[in-house]
């Protein structure tokens, strides 16, 4: 007595449709899992052009492996007046930008973007955002928080605080103990 043969025959079309659907999904894996896409790094000039087009015309932009590194400066008097809040928010202003989002969208081979802020020769802070750390919805919220911080931060420091906390929530960071007490 063969019990399994009728069961396979009865579900055969369903299994074939499911297998076909899995093949179609697997063909688009680079869209589902960005890590499956092209891992080649673009020319650094292409990355710089994206940041320049999105308003970051200051700062040195280089590669450290497959991580884009942006070195920016903070004015020492800004740090004196703004204290630890300005030291904390500094890297996030460079990092949580439309430029970073576009770099991640266009170049799957870039694993992360790191920003290092300095005052003179002294490192103030560093922050890293990994590719894929923010969904499209979170990117929209990020850019909204950034916009408020840039427009209202001087008059309303709570906006700068929100940006720093948002960045700390989704990124990795390290602040100089001289400027941000641990």
Order of alpha helices (4+ residues) and beta strands (2+ residues): alpha-alpha-alpha-beta-beta-alpha-alpha-beta-beta-alpha-alpha-beta
